[in-house]
Amino acid sequence: MSEHEGDTDVILVVDGDEQLYGSFDMEDAGEELNTVTVNVEDDDGNALDGEVTIDDDETKTGESVNFELEEGEYDVTADADGYESFTFSDYEVEEDGQELTFTLEEEE
Protein backbone atom coordinates (compact mmCIF):
# COMPACT_ATOMS: atom_id res chain seq x y z
CA MET A 1 0.00 0.00 0.00
CA SER A 2 0.97 3.72 0.14
CA GLU A 3 4.32 4.64 1.56
CA HIS A 4 3.18 8.18 2.37
CA GLU A 5 0.36 9.24 4.66
CA GLY A 6 -2.41 11.02 2.74
CA ASP A 7 -1.84 9.12 -0.52
CA THR A 8 -4.76 7.43 -2.23
CA ASP A 9 -4.14 4.01 -3.76
CA VAL A 10 -5.78 2.75 -6.91
CA ILE A 11 -6.18 -1.03 -6.61
CA LEU A 12 -6.89 -3.19 -9.62
CA VAL A 13 -8.52 -6.57 -8.94
CA VAL A 14 -8.07 -9.19 -11.65
CA ASP A 15 -9.52 -12.66 -11.07
CA GLY A 16 -9.59 -12.01 -7.32
CA ASP A 17 -5.93 -10.93 -7.23
CA GLU A 18 -5.42 -7.39 -5.91
CA GLN A 19 -2.59 -5.41 -7.47
CA LEU A 20 -1.49 -1.85 -6.72
CA TYR A 21 -2.17 0.07 -9.92
CA GLY A 22 -1.05 3.50 -8.76
CA SER A 23 -0.93 5.99 -5.92
CA PHE A 24 -1.46 9.73 -5.84
CA ASP A 25 -1.66 12.50 -3.28
CA MET A 26 -5.17 14.02 -3.11
CA GLU A 27 -3.69 17.37 -2.03
CA ASP A 28 -2.12 17.62 -5.48
CA ALA A 29 -5.38 16.73 -7.24
CA GLY A 30 -6.29 20.39 -7.90
CA GLU A 31 -7.92 23.32 -6.20
CA GLU A 32 -11.11 22.97 -4.20
CA LEU A 33 -14.23 23.78 -6.19
CA ASN A 34 -16.73 26.36 -4.99
CA THR A 35 -20.45 26.28 -5.76
CA VAL A 36 -21.59 29.56 -7.29
CA THR A 37 -25.33 30.07 -7.85
CA VAL A 38 -26.38 32.41 -10.66
CA ASN A 39 -29.97 33.71 -10.75
CA VAL A 40 -31.64 35.43 -13.70
CA GLU A 41 -34.61 37.76 -13.18
CA ASP A 42 -36.48 40.70 -14.73
CA ASP A 43 -36.87 44.27 -13.40
CA ASP A 44 -39.78 43.15 -11.21
CA GLY A 45 -37.81 40.35 -9.57
CA ASN A 46 -39.55 37.59 -11.51
CA ALA A 47 -37.35 34.61 -12.35
CA LEU A 48 -36.44 34.23 -16.03
CA ASP A 49 -35.51 31.03 -17.82
CA GLY A 50 -32.11 32.30 -18.92
CA GLU A 51 -28.85 31.07 -20.32
CA VAL A 52 -25.75 31.64 -18.18
CA THR A 53 -22.25 31.29 -19.61
CA ILE A 54 -18.94 31.27 -17.75
CA ASP A 55 -15.88 32.50 -19.72
CA ASP A 56 -17.51 31.53 -23.06
CA ASP A 57 -16.79 27.96 -21.98
CA GLU A 58 -19.57 26.44 -19.85
CA THR A 59 -23.27 27.23 -20.39
CA LYS A 60 -26.28 26.23 -18.31
CA THR A 61 -29.97 27.10 -18.74
CA GLY A 62 -32.55 27.87 -16.06
CA GLU A 63 -33.85 30.42 -13.58
CA SER A 64 -31.14 29.52 -11.08
CA VAL A 65 -28.07 27.50 -12.05
CA ASN A 66 -25.04 26.26 -10.12
CA PHE A 67 -21.45 26.16 -11.30
CA GLU A 68 -18.50 24.43 -9.60
CA LEU A 69 -15.56 26.83 -9.97
CA GLU A 70 -12.04 27.20 -8.62
CA GLU A 71 -11.09 30.47 -6.94
CA GLY A 72 -10.36 33.14 -9.52
CA GLU A 73 -11.95 35.68 -11.85
CA TYR A 74 -14.55 34.80 -14.48
CA ASP A 75 -16.63 36.58 -17.10
CA VAL A 76 -20.26 35.64 -16.46
CA THR A 77 -22.92 36.35 -19.11
CA ALA A 78 -26.69 36.05 -18.67
CA ASP A 79 -29.18 36.07 -21.54
CA ALA A 80 -32.90 35.39 -21.90
CA ASP A 81 -35.29 35.58 -24.86
CA GLY A 82 -36.73 39.08 -25.17
CA TYR A 83 -34.14 40.61 -22.82
CA GLU A 84 -30.81 42.39 -23.23
CA SER A 85 -27.86 40.15 -22.38
CA PHE A 86 -25.45 41.33 -19.70
CA THR A 87 -21.87 40.35 -18.86
CA PHE A 88 -20.24 40.73 -15.45
CA SER A 89 -16.52 40.91 -16.25
CA ASP A 90 -13.93 39.63 -13.80
CA TYR A 91 -16.45 38.26 -11.27
CA GLU A 92 -14.30 37.04 -8.39
CA VAL A 93 -14.95 33.60 -6.89
CA GLU A 94 -13.46 33.52 -3.40
CA GLU A 95 -15.49 30.97 -1.45
CA ASP A 96 -18.13 28.27 -1.61
CA GLY A 97 -21.77 29.37 -1.61
CA GLN A 98 -21.47 32.66 -3.50
CA GLU A 99 -24.59 33.92 -5.27
CA LEU A 100 -24.87 36.26 -8.24
CA THR A 101 -28.19 37.67 -9.48
CA PHE A 102 -28.62 39.21 -12.93
CA THR A 103 -31.52 41.63 -13.46
CA LEU A 104 -32.11 41.81 -17.21
CA GLU A 105 -33.92 44.61 -19.02
CA GLU A 106 -36.48 43.93 -21.75
CA GLU A 107 -35.34 44.53 -25.32
CA GLU A 108 -36.82 47.60 -26.97
N, C-alpha and C positions, 0 to 999 in steps of 0.2 A: 504494500500500500504506500501512501504518500510518505515522503521523507520529511516534508515540511508541514508544520501546523498551518491550517487555513487553506491548504490545497484541496481541490476537488478531483477525485479520481473518476475516470471513465472506464468502466469494466465491461468487457465484451464476454458474453457467455456463448460458447459454441459446444453443442452436444453435452451440456452439463458441466463443461470445463471452463472455469472463470479465468480470464487472462486480463492483465492490466493493459488497457489500450492507450491510455494517456493520462496526464495529470496537468491541471492548470490552477493558477491562483485566481480566485474570484475577485480579489481586489484589483486585479489588472484587467478585468473583463469589460471595463468601460465606466463612464460616469453614470451616476444614479439618474434615473428618469423622473421627471416631475409632471404630474397631471395638470394641464392647463385647460380650463373650460372656456369656450368662446360662445357667447350668446349673440343672436341677431334679432333686432326688434325695430319697429317703426317709431315715428315721432311720439305716438301715443303710448308707447310701452308694450304694444302687442307683439308677440313673438312672430317672427317671419321664418318661413322655410328657406333658409339661405344656403349659400355655398361658401365655405371658409377654406382658404388656401394659406399654407405656411411656406414661405420662401419659394413660391412657384414650384413646389416639390410635392407636397402632400395635401390632398383636398378631401374634405368631408362635407356632407350635406345634412342639414337639419336645423331646428330652432336653437338647439344647444348641443355642441359637439365637444368631445374631449380629445386632446392630443397628448402624447407622451413625449416630452422634450427634455434634452439636456439643458443645463444652465447655459445661457448665452443670449444673443440678440437675434430676433427674427422679424421678417416682414410678414405681417398678417393682413390678408385681404378678405373682406366680406362682400358678398354680392347676392342680390335676390331679384327675381323677375319684377320689373316695374319700378325698381329703385336704383339710385345711383350707387355704384360700388365705392368702397372706401378702403384705403390701405393705411395701416398703422405701421410706420417704418421704425425699425430698431426697437421693437417691443422686447423688453428685458425679462427673461425668465430667471428667477432667483431662487424659487422654492416651490415645493409641491402644494397644490391646491389653489393656485392663482386663478383668477377669473377676469375675463375681458368681455365687455359688452359693447357691441356696435349698434348705434342708432342710425339707421339709413333713412335718407330723404327720398320721397317719391320723385320719379323722373318727371320732367315738365313736358 
